[in-house]
Amino acid sequence: MPAVNGSLTTHVLDTSIGRPGKGILVELREAGIPTLLASGRTNADGRTVAPLLHGAPLRIGQYELLFHVGAYFAGQATERPAFLDIVPVHFGISEPETHYHVPLLVSPGAYSTYRGS
């Protein structure tokens, strides 16, 4: 049978040390709507313990992941405040029965993202 459930996962990699970003709060919202859809903290592998969305077809629309990296970098041995605080990643879901993976590669001064697998 074809898949009828979509899912959304994420992970964080601290590229300044080449390791997963542990303990980072990740929040999911529909773009432009303040209601929290899901949240979680990254584990030792830099991943949330469970998918942020799963168990049913995803809703087509625009979404926003908020990665709270400022607190993470504040906990590192740095001499100055982190340049980044909350990193927003805006993305769209157009295939409700597909797996979406949205990773964040981050350092104290830069970040990037992509649609993963």
C-alpha distances in whole Angstrom, upper triangle without the diagonal:
4,7,9,12,14,17,21,23,26,29,33,35,39,40,43,43,40,38,35,37,37,37,37,36,33,32,30,31,30,32,36,35,36,34,32,29,28,31,31,33,32,33,35,32,32,29,28,27,24,22,24,21,18,16,15,15,18,21,22,25,28,28,31,31,34,35,39,40,44,44,42,45,48,47,47,51,52,55,54,52,48,48,44,44,40,38,36,33,32,28,26,22,21,17,16,12,14,16,20,23,26,29,32,35,38,42,45,46,42,39,36,32,29,25,24,21
4,6,9,11,14,18,20,24,26,30,32,36,37,41,40,37,36,33,34,35,35,34,33,30,29,27,28,27,29,32,32,34,31,30,26,26,28,29,31,30,31,33,30,30,27,26,26,22,20,22,19,16,14,13,12,15,18,18,22,25,25,28,28,31,32,36,37,41,41,40,42,45,45,45,49,49,53,51,49,45,45,41,41,37,35,33,29,28,25,22,19,17,13,13,9,11,13,17,19,23,26,29,32,35,39,42,43,39,35,32,29,26,22,21,18
4,6,8,11,14,17,20,23,27,29,33,34,38,37,35,33,30,31,31,32,31,29,26,26,23,24,23,26,29,29,30,28,26,22,22,24,25,27,27,28,30,27,27,23,22,22,19,16,18,15,12,11,10,9,12,15,16,19,22,22,24,24,28,29,32,34,37,38,36,39,42,41,42,45,46,49,48,45,42,41,38,37,34,32,29,26,25,22,20,16,15,11,10,6,8,10,14,16,20,23,26,29,32,36,39,39,36,33,30,26,23,20,19,16
4,7,10,14,17,20,24,27,30,34,35,39,39,36,34,31,31,32,31,30,29,26,24,22,22,21,24,27,26,28,25,24,20,20,23,24,27,27,28,30,28,27,24,22,22,18,16,17,13,10,9,7,6,9,12,14,17,20,20,23,23,27,28,32,33,37,37,36,39,41,41,42,45,46,49,48,45,42,41,38,36,33,31,28,26,24,21,19,15,14,11,8,5,8,11,14,17,20,23,27,30,33,37,39,40,37,33,30,26,24,20,20,17
4,7,10,13,17,20,24,27,30,32,35,35,33,31,28,28,28,28,27,25,22,21,18,19,19,22,25,24,25,23,21,17,17,19,20,23,23,24,27,25,24,20,19,18,15,12,13,10,7,6,4,5,7,11,13,16,18,18,20,20,24,25,28,30,33,33,32,35,38,37,38,42,43,46,44,41,38,38,34,33,30,28,25,23,22,19,17,13,13,10,8,5,7,8,11,14,17,20,24,27,30,33,36,37,34,30,28,24,22,18,18,16
4,7,10,14,17,21,24,27,29,32,32,30,28,25,25,25,25,24,22,19,18,15,17,16,19,22,21,23,21,19,15,15,17,18,21,21,22,25,22,21,18,16,17,13,10,11,8,6,7,6,5,5,9,11,13,15,15,17,17,20,22,25,27,30,31,29,32,35,34,35,39,39,43,41,38,35,35,31,30,26,24,22,19,18,15,13,10,11,8,6,4,5,5,8,11,14,17,20,23,26,30,32,33,30,26,24,20,18,15,14,13
4,7,10,14,17,20,24,26,29,29,27,25,21,21,22,22,20,19,16,15,13,15,15,18,21,20,21,19,17,13,12,14,15,17,17,19,21,19,18,14,13,13,10,7,7,5,4,7,8,8,7,10,12,14,15,13,15,14,17,18,22,23,27,27,26,28,31,31,32,35,36,39,38,35,32,31,28,27,23,21,19,17,17,14,13,10,12,10,8,8,7,5,6,8,11,14,17,20,23,27,29,30,27,23,21,18,16,13,12,11
4,7,11,14,17,20,22,26,26,24,22,18,18,19,19,17,16,12,12,10,12,13,15,19,18,19,17,15,12,11,12,12,15,14,16,19,17,15,12,10,12,9,6,6,5,7,10,11,11,9,11,12,13,13,11,12,11,14,15,18,20,23,24,22,25,28,27,28,32,32,35,34,31,28,28,24,23,20,18,16,13,13,11,11,10,12,12,10,10,9,6,5,6,8,11,14,17,19,23,25,26,24,20,18,14,13,11,10,10
4,7,11,14,17,19,22,22,20,18,15,15,15,16,14,14,11,12,11,14,15,17,21,20,20,19,16,13,11,11,11,12,11,13,15,13,11,8,7,9,8,5,6,7,9,13,14,14,12,15,16,16,16,13,13,11,13,13,16,17,21,21,20,22,25,25,25,29,29,33,31,29,26,26,22,21,18,16,15,13,14,13,14,13,16,15,14,14,11,8,6,5,6,8,11,14,17,20,23,24,21,18,16,13,12,10,9,9
4,7,10,14,16,19,19,17,15,12,11,13,13,11,12,9,11,11,14,16,17,20,20,20,19,16,15,12,11,10,11,9,11,13,11,8,6,7,10,10,8,8,10,13,16,18,18,15,17,18,18,16,13,12,9,11,10,13,14,18,18,16,19,22,21,22,25,26,29,28,25,22,22,19,18,15,13,13,11,13,13,14,14,17,17,17,17,14,11,8,5,5,5,8,11,13,17,19,20,18,14,13,10,10,10,9,10
4,7,10,12,15,15,13,11,8,8,10,11,10,11,9,12,13,17,19,20,23,23,22,22,19,17,15,13,11,10,7,9,10,8,5,4,7,10,11,10,11,14,16,19,21,21,19,21,22,21,19,16,15,11,12,10,13,12,16,17,14,16,19,19,19,22,23,26,25,23,20,20,17,17,15,13,14,13,15,15,18,18,21,21,20,20,18,14,12,8,7,5,6,9,11,14,17,18,16,13,12,10,11,11,10,11
4,7,9,12,12,11,9,6,5,8,10,8,10,10,13,15,18,20,21,23,24,23,23,20,19,17,14,12,10,7,10,10,8,5,7,9,13,14,14,14,17,19,23,25,25,22,24,24,23,21,18,15,12,12,9,11,10,13,14,11,13,16,16,15,19,19,23,22,20,16,17,14,14,13,11,13,12,16,16,19,20,23,23,24,24,21,17,15,11,9,6,5,6,7,10,13,15,13,10,10,10,12,13,12,14
4,6,9,9,7,6,4,5,9,12,11,13,13,17,18,21,24,24,26,27,26,27,23,23,20,18,16,13,10,11,11,9,6,9,12,15,17,17,17,21,23,26,28,28,25,27,27,26,24,21,18,15,15,12,13,11,14,15,12,12,16,16,14,17,18,21,21,19,16,17,15,16,15,13,15,15,18,19,22,23,26,26,26,26,23,20,17,14,12,8,6,5,6,8,12,14,12,10,10,10,12,14,13,15
4,5,6,6,5,6,5,9,12,11,14,15,18,20,23,26,25,28,29,27,28,25,25,22,20,17,15,12,13,12,11,9,12,15,18,20,20,20,24,26,29,31,31,29,30,30,29,26,23,20,17,16,12,13,10,12,13,10,10,13,13,11,14,14,18,17,16,13,14,13,14,14,13,16,16,20,21,24,26,29,29,30,30,27,23,21,17,15,11,9,6,5,6,9,11,10,9,11,12,15,17,17,19
4,5,5,7,8,9,13,16,14,18,18,21,23,25,28,27,29,31,30,31,28,28,25,23,21,18,15,16,15,14,12,15,18,21,23,23,23,26,28,32,33,33,30,32,31,30,27,25,22,19,18,15,16,13,15,16,13,12,16,16,14,15,15,18,18,18,14,15,14,16,17,15,18,17,21,22,25,27,30,30,31,31,28,25,22,18,16,12,10,6,6,5,9,10,9,9,10,12,15,17,17,19
4,6,8,10,10,13,16,15,19,19,23,25,28,30,29,31,32,31,32,30,30,28,25,23,20,17,18,16,16,14,18,20,23,26,26,26,29,31,35,36,36,33,35,35,33,30,27,24,21,20,16,17,13,14,16,13,11,14,14,11,12,12,15,15,15,13,13,13,16,17,16,19,20,23,25,28,30,33,34,34,35,32,28,25,22,19,16,13,9,8,5,7,9,10,10,13,15,18,21,20,23
4,6,9,9,12,15,15,19,20,24,26,29,32,31,33,34,33,34,31,31,28,25,22,19,16,16,14,14,13,17,20,22,25,25,26,29,31,34,36,37,34,36,36,35,32,29,26,23,22,18,18,14,16,17,13,12,15,14,11,12,13,16,17,17,15,16,16,18,19,18,22,22,25,27,30,31,34,35,35,35,32,28,26,22,20,16,14,11,10,8,10,13,13,14,15,17,20,22,21,23
4,7,9,12,16,16,19,20,23,25,28,31,30,33,34,33,33,30,30,27,24,22,19,16,15,13,12,11,15,18,21,23,23,24,27,29,32,34,34,32,34,34,33,30,28,25,22,21,18,19,15,18,18,15,14,18,17,14,16,16,20,21,20,18,19,18,20,20,19,21,21,24,25,28,29,32,32,33,33,29,26,23,20,18,14,13,10,10,10,13,15,14,13,14,15,17,20,18,20
4,6,9,13,13,17,17,21,23,27,29,29,32,32,31,31,28,28,25,22,19,16,12,12,9,8,8,12,15,17,20,21,22,25,26,30,32,32,30,32,33,32,30,27,24,21,20,16,17,14,17,17,13,13,16,15,13,15,17,20,21,20,18,19,18,19,19,18,21,20,24,25,28,28,31,31,31,31,28,24,22,18,17,13,12,10,10,11,13,16,15,14,15,16,18,20,18,19
4,6,10,10,13,14,18,20,23,26,26,29,29,28,28,25,24,21,18,15,12,9,8,7,5,4,8,11,14,16,17,18,21,23,26,29,29,27,29,30,29,27,24,21,18,17,14,14,12,15,15,11,13,16,14,13,16,18,21,22,20,18,19,17,17,17,16,18,18,22,22,25,25,29,28,28,28,25,21,19,16,14,11,10,9,10,11,14,16,16,14,14,14,16,18,16,17
4,7,7,10,11,15,18,21,24,24,27,27,25,25,22,22,19,16,13,10,7,8,7,8,5,8,11,13,16,17,17,21,23,26,28,29,26,28,29,28,25,22,19,15,14,11,11,9,12,11,8,9,13,11,11,14,15,19,19,17,15,16,14,14,14,13,16,16,20,21,24,25,28,28,28,28,26,22,20,16,14,11,9,9,8,10,12,15,14,13,14,14,17,18,17,19
4,6,9,11,15,18,21,25,25,28,27,25,25,21,21,18,15,11,8,5,5,5,7,5,8,10,11,15,16,17,20,22,25,28,29,27,29,30,29,27,23,20,17,15,12,11,10,13,11,8,10,13,11,11,15,17,20,20,19,16,18,16,15,15,15,18,18,22,23,26,26,30,30,29,29,27,23,21,18,16,14,12,13,12,13,14,18,17,16,17,17,20,21,19,21
4,6,9,13,16,19,23,24,26,25,23,22,19,19,16,12,9,5,5,6,8,10,8,9,9,11,14,16,15,19,22,25,27,28,26,28,29,28,26,22,19,16,14,11,10,9,11,9,7,11,12,10,12,16,17,20,20,18,16,18,16,14,14,15,17,18,21,23,26,26,30,30,29,29,27,24,22,19,17,15,14,15,14,15,16,19,19,17,19,19,21,22,21,22
4,6,10,13,16,20,20,22,22,20,20,16,17,14,10,8,5,5,8,10,11,8,9,9,12,14,15,14,18,21,24,26,27,24,25,26,25,23,19,16,12,10,7,6,6,9,8,6,9,11,11,12,16,17,20,19,17,14,16,13,11,10,11,13,15,18,20,22,23,27,28,27,27,25,22,20,17,15,13,11,13,11,13,14,16,16,14,16,16,18,19,19,21
4,7,10,13,17,18,19,19,16,16,13,14,11,7,6,4,7,10,13,14,11,10,9,12,13,14,12,16,19,22,24,25,22,23,24,23,20,17,14,10,8,6,5,8,10,9,9,12,13,13,15,19,20,22,21,18,16,17,14,11,10,11,12,14,16,18,21,22,25,26,25,26,24,21,19,17,15,14,12,15,14,16,16,18,18,16,17,17,19,20,20,22
4,7,10,14,15,17,16,14,14,11,11,8,5,5,6,8,11,14,14,11,10,8,11,12,11,9,13,16,19,21,21,18,19,20,19,17,13,10,7,6,5,6,9,12,12,11,14,16,17,18,22,22,25,23,20,18,18,14,12,9,10,10,11,13,15,17,18,22,22,21,22,21,18,15,13,11,11,11,14,13,16,17,19,17,15,16,14,16,17,17,19
4,7,10,12,14,13,11,10,7,8,6,4,7,9,11,15,18,18,14,13,11,13,13,12,9,11,15,18,19,20,17,17,18,16,14,11,8,6,5,7,8,12,14,14,15,17,19,19,21,25,25,28,26,22,20,20,16,14,10,10,9,10,12,14,16,16,20,21,20,21,20,18,15,14,13,13,13,16,16,19,20,21,19,17,17,16,17,17,18,20
4,7,9,11,10,10,9,6,5,5,6,9,12,13,17,20,19,16,14,12,14,13,11,7,9,13,16,16,16,13,13,14,13,11,7,6,5,6,9,12,15,17,18,18,21,22,23,25,28,28,31,29,25,23,22,18,16,13,12,10,10,10,11,12,13,17,18,16,18,17,16,13,13,11,13,14,17,18,21,22,23,21,18,18,15,16,16,17,19
4,6,8,7,7,6,5,5,7,9,12,15,17,21,24,23,20,18,16,18,16,14,10,11,15,18,17,17,13,12,13,11,9,6,5,7,8,12,14,17,19,20,21,23,25,26,28,31,31,33,30,27,24,23,20,17,14,13,10,10,10,11,12,13,16,18,16,19,19,17,15,15,14,16,16,20,20,23,24,25,23,20,19,17,18,18,19,21
4,6,5,8,7,8,7,10,13,16,19,20,24,27,26,23,21,19,21,19,16,12,12,15,18,17,15,12,10,10,8,6,4,6,9,11,15,17,20,22,23,24,26,28,29,31,34,34,36,33,29,27,26,22,20,16,15,12,11,9,10,10,11,14,16,15,18,18,17,15,16,15,18,18,22,23,26,26,26,24,21,20,18,18,18,20,21
4,6,8,10,11,11,13,15,18,20,22,25,28,27,24,22,20,23,21,19,15,15,19,21,20,18,15,12,12,8,5,5,5,9,11,14,17,20,21,23,24,26,27,29,30,34,33,34,32,28,25,24,20,19,15,14,10,10,7,9,9,11,14,17,17,20,19,19,16,17,15,18,18,21,22,25,25,25,22,20,19,17,18,17,20,22
4,7,9,11,12,15,17,20,22,24,28,31,30,26,25,23,26,24,22,18,18,22,24,23,21,18,15,15,11,9,8,8,12,12,16,18,21,22,24,25,27,28,30,32,35,34,35,32,28,26,24,21,19,16,15,12,12,10,12,13,15,17,20,20,23,23,23,20,21,19,21,21,24,24,26,26,26,24,22,21,20,21,21,24,26
4,6,8,10,13,15,19,21,23,27,30,30,26,25,22,25,23,21,17,17,20,22,21,20,17,14,15,12,10,9,9,12,13,17,18,21,23,24,25,27,28,30,32,35,34,36,33,29,27,26,23,20,17,17,14,14,12,14,14,16,18,21,20,23,23,23,20,21,20,22,22,25,25,28,28,28,26,24,24,22,23,22,25,27
4,6,9,12,13,17,19,22,25,29,28,25,23,21,23,22,20,16,17,21,23,22,22,19,17,18,15,13,11,10,12,12,15,16,19,20,21,23,25,26,27,30,33,32,34,31,27,25,24,21,18,15,16,13,15,14,16,17,18,21,23,22,25,25,24,22,22,20,22,21,25,24,27,26,27,25,23,24,22,24,24,26,28
4,6,9,11,15,18,21,24,28,27,24,22,20,21,20,18,14,15,18,20,19,19,17,15,17,15,13,11,11,12,13,16,17,21,22,22,24,26,27,28,30,34,33,35,33,29,27,27,23,20,17,18,15,16,15,17,17,18,21,22,20,23,23,23,21,21,20,22,22,26,26,28,28,29,27,25,25,23,24,24,25,27
4,6,8,11,14,17,20,24,24,21,19,16,18,16,15,11,12,15,18,18,18,15,15,17,15,14,11,10,10,10,13,14,18,20,19,21,24,24,25,28,31,31,33,31,27,25,25,22,19,15,16,14,15,15,16,17,17,20,21,19,22,22,20,18,19,17,19,19,23,23,26,26,27,26,23,23,21,22,22,23,24
4,7,11,14,17,20,23,23,20,17,14,16,14,12,8,9,12,14,14,15,12,12,14,13,13,10,10,10,12,14,16,19,22,21,22,25,26,27,29,33,33,35,33,30,27,27,23,21,17,17,15,15,14,15,15,14,18,18,16,18,18,17,16,16,16,18,19,23,23,26,27,28,26,24,23,21,21,20,21,22
4,7,11,13,16,20,19,17,14,11,12,10,9,6,7,11,13,14,16,13,14,16,16,15,11,11,10,11,12,14,17,20,19,19,23,24,24,26,30,30,33,31,28,26,26,22,20,16,16,15,15,15,15,16,16,19,19,17,18,18,16,15,15,14,16,17,21,21,24,25,27,25,22,22,19,20,19,20,20
4,7,10,13,17,17,14,12,9,10,10,10,7,10,13,16,17,19,16,17,19,18,17,13,12,9,9,10,11,14,17,16,16,19,20,20,23,26,27,30,28,25,22,23,20,17,14,14,14,14,16,16,18,18,21,22,20,21,20,18,16,15,14,15,15,19,19,22,22,24,23,20,20,18,20,19,19,20
4,7,9,13,13,11,9,6,8,8,9,8,11,14,17,19,20,18,20,22,21,20,16,14,11,11,10,11,13,16,14,14,18,19,18,20,24,25,28,27,24,22,23,19,17,15,15,15,16,18,18,20,20,23,23,22,22,21,18,16,15,14,14,15,17,18,20,21,23,22,20,20,18,20,19,19,20
4,6,10,11,9,8,6,8,10,11,11,14,17,20,22,23,21,23,25,24,22,18,16,12,11,9,10,11,14,12,11,15,16,15,17,21,22,25,24,21,19,21,18,16,14,14,15,16,19,20,22,22,26,26,24,25,23,20,18,16,15,14,13,16,16,18,19,21,20,18,19,18,20,20,19,20
4,7,7,5,5,4,7,10,11,11,15,17,20,23,24,22,24,25,25,23,19,17,13,13,10,11,11,14,13,11,14,16,15,16,19,21,24,24,21,19,21,18,16,15,15,16,16,19,20,22,22,26,25,24,24,22,19,17,14,13,12,11,13,14,16,17,20,19,17,17,16,18,18,17,18
4,5,5,5,6,7,10,12,14,17,19,21,24,26,24,26,28,28,26,23,21,17,16,14,14,14,17,15,12,16,18,15,16,20,22,25,25,23,21,23,20,19,18,18,20,20,23,23,25,25,28,28,26,26,24,20,19,16,16,14,14,15,16,18,19,22,21,19,20,19,20,20,19,19
4,5,7,9,10,13,16,17,20,22,24,27,29,27,30,31,31,29,25,23,20,19,16,16,15,18,16,13,15,18,15,15,18,21,24,25,23,21,23,21,20,20,20,22,22,25,25,28,28,31,30,29,28,26,22,21,18,18,15,15,15,16,17,19,22,21,20,20,20,21,22,19,20
4,5,9,9,12,14,16,19,20,23,25,26,25,28,29,29,27,24,22,18,18,16,17,16,19,18,14,17,19,17,17,20,22,26,26,25,22,24,21,21,20,19,21,20,23,23,25,25,28,27,27,26,23,19,18,15,15,12,13,13,15,16,19,22,20,18,18,17,18,18,16,16
4,7,9,12,13,14,17,19,22,24,25,23,25,26,26,24,21,19,15,15,12,13,12,15,15,12,14,17,15,15,19,20,24,24,22,19,20,18,17,16,15,17,17,20,20,23,23,26,25,25,25,22,18,17,13,12,10,10,10,11,14,16,19,17,15,15,14,16,16,15,16
4,6,8,9,10,14,15,18,21,22,20,22,24,23,22,19,17,14,14,12,14,14,17,17,14,17,20,18,19,22,24,27,27,25,22,23,20,19,17,16,17,16,19,18,20,20,23,23,22,21,19,15,14,11,11,9,10,12,14,17,19,21,20,17,16,14,15,15,13,14
4,6,7,8,11,13,16,19,20,18,20,22,22,21,17,16,12,13,12,13,14,18,17,15,18,20,19,20,24,25,29,28,25,23,24,21,19,17,16,17,16,18,18,20,19,23,22,21,20,18,15,14,12,12,11,12,15,16,19,21,23,21,19,18,16,17,16,15,15
4,7,9,12,13,15,18,20,19,22,24,24,23,20,19,16,17,15,17,18,21,19,18,21,23,21,22,26,28,31,31,28,26,27,24,22,20,20,20,20,22,21,23,21,24,23,22,21,19,16,16,14,15,14,16,18,20,22,24,27,25,22,22,20,20,19,17,17
4,6,8,9,11,14,16,15,18,21,21,21,18,18,15,16,16,18,19,23,22,20,23,25,24,26,29,31,34,33,31,28,29,26,24,21,21,20,19,20,20,20,19,22,20,18,17,16,13,13,12,14,14,17,19,21,24,26,28,26,23,22,20,20,18,17,16
4,5,6,9,12,13,12,15,17,18,18,15,15,13,15,15,18,19,23,22,21,24,26,25,27,30,31,35,34,31,28,28,25,23,20,19,18,17,17,16,17,15,18,17,15,14,13,10,10,9,11,12,15,18,20,24,26,27,25,22,21,18,17,15,14,13
4,7,10,12,13,11,13,15,15,15,12,12,10,12,13,15,18,21,21,20,23,25,25,26,30,31,34,32,29,26,27,23,21,18,17,15,14,15,14,15,13,17,16,14,15,14,11,10,10,11,13,15,18,20,23,25,26,24,21,20,17,17,15,15,15
4,7,8,9,7,10,12,13,14,12,13,12,15,16,19,21,24,24,24,27,29,28,30,34,34,37,36,33,30,30,26,24,21,19,17,16,16,14,14,12,14,13,11,11,11,10,9,11,12,15,17,21,23,26,28,29,27,23,22,19,18,16,15,15
4,6,8,8,11,14,15,17,15,16,15,18,19,22,24,28,27,26,30,32,31,33,36,37,40,39,36,33,33,29,28,24,23,21,19,19,17,16,13,15,13,10,10,10,9,10,12,14,17,20,23,25,29,31,32,30,26,24,21,20,17,16,15
4,7,9,12,15,17,19,18,20,19,22,23,26,28,31,31,30,33,35,34,36,40,41,44,42,39,37,37,33,31,28,27,25,23,22,20,19,16,17,15,11,10,11,11,13,15,18,20,23,27,29,33,35,36,33,30,28,25,23,20,20,18
4,6,9,12,15,17,17,19,19,22,24,27,29,33,32,32,35,37,37,38,42,42,45,44,41,38,38,34,32,29,27,25,23,21,19,17,14,14,12,9,8,10,11,13,16,18,21,24,28,30,34,36,37,34,31,29,25,23,20,20,18
4,7,9,12,15,15,18,19,22,24,27,29,33,33,32,35,37,37,39,42,43,46,44,41,38,37,33,32,28,26,24,21,20,17,14,11,11,9,5,5,8,10,12,15,17,21,24,27,30,33,36,36,33,30,27,24,22,18,19,17
4,6,9,11,11,14,15,19,21,24,26,29,30,30,32,34,35,36,40,40,43,41,37,34,34,30,28,25,23,20,18,16,13,11,8,9,8,4,6,8,9,10,13,15,18,21,24,27,30,32,33,30,26,24,21,19,16,17,16
4,6,9,10,13,15,19,21,24,27,30,31,31,33,35,36,37,41,41,43,41,38,35,34,30,28,25,23,20,17,15,13,10,7,8,9,6,9,11,12,12,15,16,20,22,26,28,31,33,33,30,27,25,21,20,17,19,19
4,7,9,13,15,19,22,25,27,30,31,31,33,36,37,38,41,41,43,41,38,34,33,29,28,25,23,19,17,14,11,7,5,5,7,6,10,11,13,12,15,16,20,22,25,27,31,33,32,29,26,24,20,19,16,18,18
4,7,10,13,17,20,23,25,28,29,29,31,33,35,36,39,39,41,38,35,32,30,27,26,22,20,16,14,11,9,6,5,7,10,9,13,14,15,13,16,15,19,20,24,26,29,30,30,27,24,22,19,18,16,18,19
4,7,10,14,17,20,22,24,26,26,28,30,32,33,36,35,37,35,31,28,27,23,22,19,16,13,11,7,6,4,6,9,12,12,16,15,15,13,15,13,17,18,21,22,26,27,26,24,21,19,16,15,14,17,19
4,7,10,13,16,19,21,23,23,25,27,28,29,33,32,34,32,28,26,24,20,19,15,14,10,8,6,5,6,8,11,13,13,16,15,15,12,13,11,14,15,19,20,23,24,24,21,18,17,14,14,13,16,18
4,6,10,13,15,17,19,20,21,23,25,26,29,28,31,28,25,22,20,17,15,12,10,6,5,4,6,9,11,14,16,16,19,18,16,13,13,10,13,13,16,17,20,21,21,18,15,15,13,14,14,16,18
4,6,10,12,15,16,16,18,20,21,23,26,26,28,26,22,19,19,15,13,10,8,6,5,7,8,11,12,16,18,17,19,18,16,12,11,9,10,10,13,14,17,18,19,16,14,13,11,13,13,15,17
4,6,9,11,13,13,15,17,18,20,23,23,25,23,19,16,16,12,10,6,6,5,6,9,11,14,16,20,22,21,23,21,19,16,14,11,12,10,13,13,16,16,17,15,13,13,12,15,16,17,20
4,6,9,10,10,12,14,15,16,20,19,22,20,17,14,14,10,8,5,5,6,8,11,14,17,19,22,24,23,25,23,20,17,14,11,10,8,11,10,12,13,14,13,11,12,12,14,16,17,19
4,6,6,7,9,11,12,14,17,17,19,17,14,11,12,9,6,5,7,9,11,15,17,20,22,26,27,27,28,26,23,20,18,15,14,11,13,11,13,12,14,14,12,15,15,18,19,20,23
4,5,5,6,8,10,11,14,14,16,14,12,9,10,7,5,6,7,10,13,16,19,22,24,28,29,29,30,28,25,21,19,15,13,10,11,8,9,9,11,11,10,13,14,17,20,20,23
4,5,5,6,9,10,13,12,14,12,8,6,8,6,4,6,9,12,15,19,21,25,27,31,32,32,33,31,28,25,22,19,17,14,14,11,10,8,11,12,12,16,17,21,23,24,27
4,6,5,6,9,12,12,14,13,10,9,11,10,7,9,12,15,17,21,24,27,28,32,33,33,34,32,29,26,23,20,18,16,16,13,13,11,14,15,15,18,19,23,25,25,28
4,5,5,7,11,11,14,13,11,9,12,10,9,10,12,15,17,21,23,26,28,32,32,32,33,31,27,24,21,19,16,14,13,11,11,10,13,14,14,17,18,21,23,23,25
4,5,5,8,8,11,10,8,6,9,9,9,11,12,16,18,22,24,28,30,33,34,34,35,33,29,26,23,20,18,14,13,10,9,7,10,12,13,16,18,22,24,24,27
4,5,8,7,9,9,7,7,10,10,9,12,15,18,21,24,27,31,32,36,37,37,38,36,32,30,26,24,21,18,17,14,12,10,13,15,16,20,22,25,28,28,30
4,7,8,11,11,10,10,14,13,12,15,17,20,22,26,28,32,33,37,38,37,38,36,32,30,26,24,21,18,18,15,13,12,15,17,18,21,23,26,28,28,30
4,6,9,10,10,10,13,13,14,16,17,21,23,27,29,32,34,38,38,38,39,36,33,30,27,24,21,18,17,14,11,10,14,16,17,20,22,25,28,27,29
4,7,9,11,11,14,15,16,19,20,24,26,30,32,36,37,41,42,42,42,40,36,33,30,27,24,21,19,16,13,12,15,18,19,23,25,28,31,30,33
4,6,7,8,11,13,14,18,19,23,25,29,31,35,37,40,42,42,43,40,37,34,30,27,24,21,19,15,12,10,12,16,18,21,24,27,30,30,33
4,7,9,12,15,16,19,21,25,27,31,34,37,40,43,44,45,46,43,40,37,33,30,27,24,22,18,15,12,14,17,20,24,27,30,33,33,36
4,6,9,12,13,17,18,22,25,28,31,35,37,41,42,43,44,41,38,35,32,29,26,22,21,17,14,10,12,15,18,22,25,29,32,32,35
4,6,9,9,13,15,19,22,25,28,32,34,38,39,40,41,39,36,32,30,26,24,20,19,15,13,9,11,14,16,20,23,26,29,30,33
4,5,7,11,12,16,18,22,25,29,31,34,36,36,38,35,32,29,26,23,20,16,15,12,9,6,7,10,13,16,19,23,26,26,30
4,7,10,11,14,17,20,23,27,30,33,35,35,37,34,32,28,26,22,20,16,15,11,9,6,6,8,11,15,18,21,24,26,29
4,6,7,11,13,16,20,23,26,29,31,32,33,31,28,25,22,18,17,13,13,9,9,6,6,8,9,12,15,18,21,23,26
4,6,10,13,16,19,23,25,29,31,31,33,30,28,24,22,18,17,14,14,11,11,9,10,11,11,14,16,20,22,23,26
4,6,10,13,16,19,22,25,27,27,29,27,25,21,19,16,15,12,13,11,13,12,12,12,11,13,14,17,19,21,24
4,7,10,13,17,19,23,25,25,27,24,22,18,16,13,12,9,11,9,11,11,11,10,8,10,11,14,16,18,21
4,6,10,13,16,19,22,22,24,22,20,17,15,12,12,10,13,12,15,15,15,13,10,11,10,13,15,17,20
4,6,10,13,16,18,19,21,19,17,13,12,9,10,9,12,12,15,17,16,13,10,9,8,10,11,14,17
4,7,10,13,16,17,19,18,17,13,13,10,12,12,15,16,19,20,19,16,14,12,10,11,11,15,17
4,7,10,12,14,16,14,14,10,11,9,12,13,16,17,21,23,22,19,15,13,10,10,9,12,15
4,6,9,11,14,12,13,10,12,11,14,16,19,21,25,26,26,22,19,17,14,12,10,14,15
4,6,7,10,9,10,8,11,11,15,17,21,23,27,29,28,25,22,19,16,14,11,13,14
4,6,9,9,11,10,13,14,18,20,24,26,30,32,31,28,24,22,18,16,13,15,15
4,6,6,9,9,13,15,18,21,24,27,31,33,33,30,26,23,19,17,13,15,14
4,6,8,9,13,15,19,22,25,28,32,34,34,31,27,24,21,18,15,16,15
4,7,9,13,16,19,23,26,29,32,35,35,32,28,26,22,19,16,16,14
4,6,10,13,16,20,23,26,29,32,32,29,25,22,19,16,12,12,10
4,7,10,13,17,19,23,26,29,30,26,23,20,16,14,10,9,7
4,7,10,13,16,19,23,26,26,23,19,16,13,10,7,7,7
4,6,10,13,16,20,23,23,20,16,14,10,8,6,5,6
4,7,10,13,17,19,20,17,13,10,7,6,5,6,8
4,7,10,13,16,17,14,10,8,6,6,7,7,10
4,6,10,13,13,10,7,6,5,8,10,10,13
4,7,11,11,8,5,5,6,9,12,12,15
4,7,8,6,4,7,9,12,15,15,19
4,5,5,6,9,12,16,19,19,22
4,6,8,12,15,19,22,22,25
4,7,11,14,18,21,22,26
4,7,11,14,18,19,23
4,7,11,14,15,19
4,7,11,12,16
4,7,9,12
4,6,10
4,7
4
